[in-house]
Amino acid sequence: MSNVIELNVPSRLQSLGAKRSALIASFASHRRFGDDVFWLKENAELLNILECSDACLETGALAPHEGFYAQVEKRLGFFPQYYRFLLSICLDLEDLGMAGDKGETLCHWVAREGLADAELSDLQRAEARRLMQRRGIDPLPDDTGLNSRLHGFIDRSETFAMPNKKAAYELTHIVFYLSEYGRRDPQLSPAAITSLEFAGLLAYLDQNADLLAEICVALRFAGFEPSDIWEHWLEQEVHRFSVATGPQASTGDEYHDYFVCNWLMAVSGRDAFVKEATHERMAFHRAEPFIGPLRAMSQCMFDLEDQRSGDWQAMRPHIEDTLSEVGFEILSEAQASSDKFEAFFAGFARTGLRGVAL
């Protein structure tokens, strides 16, 4: 007589497709509502990551967006200032499998209205062009110098050797647009690759996982392998996120860090979006990071005044003496992560005005 009792308990393990479906549902229906621009931003980011990483979705995964898609032209007509968000969501829904072909019609309308002509920055013009070229439409046919200006910006490596998060994020997004999110060679120069490495060193020294993940994705889109030190750390950070659920879950969270770190996991062939997910309100919180040495390094260099030098070997003892044990370890890892560290430091030191008569 057997003493083994079989329990027909269904597996509680959630499939990857189910996790993605729950993630889509949470952001579409449970975090923000109506025509909140932050709803547009969050959903555009998630759908873009899923679309450009060739995510496989379950049947019905896009159902929470059916109402949006049914009325997208009304939203675009009344909120043309958000046309990039609205087009991005519409095009991604179609390319992810939603039935319909509104995207091309809406792209033609946006081009006829000249909405891209109202953009102030080349970065926004590049995004607009990239979006509408997905349906074979160039909204800026007379702007033949846009790509040259973008390359000129990212080729100036010294810009990215000093803390400037805005410039660093613009750098990564330019690479995203030039590469069509990894679908073509962006033809980056050696100087542009150096720019990405400098920006990556700053992000690692600051322990900024969000920015560093974008930099690693950009490097991969350009055909380069990012530092193993950077990607290993980011993989650890992904697993350190916690997920809160329920009505009390705060949308003042680190969802974007969670998105781009998982995006990197997908682009680099690792498992992405592996956290359990629910069809309700969710919030994503990054574990408390260690304090990187970037601020202490900057303060040390500023305090040295006229004794400041761009020679890393000369400045190294001064800087290391000011760091905590953790800060010293992170600095050591940063040095090991790139053979351009000394060139990076020469720009980071900012000695340019010395001796200039003012």
Secondary structure, 3 states (H helix, E strand, C coil): CCCCCCCCCCCCCCCHHHHHHHHHHHHHHCCCCCCCHHHHHHHHHHHHHHHHCCCCCCCCCCHHHHHHHHCHHHHHHHCHHHHHHHHHHHHHHHHHCCCCCHHHHHHHHHHHHCHHHHCCCHHHHHHHHHHHHCCCCCCCCCCCCHHHHHHHHHHCHHHHHCCCHHHHHHHHHHHHHHCCCCCCCCCCCHHHHHHHHHHHHHHHHCCCHHHHHHHHHHHHHCCCCCCHHHHHHHHHHHHCCEEEECCCCCCCCCHHHHHHHHHHHHHCCCCCCCCCCCCCCEEEECCCCCCCCHHHHHHHHHHHHHHCCCCHHHHHHHHHCCCCHHHHHHHHHHHHHCCCHHHHHHHHCCCCCCCCCC
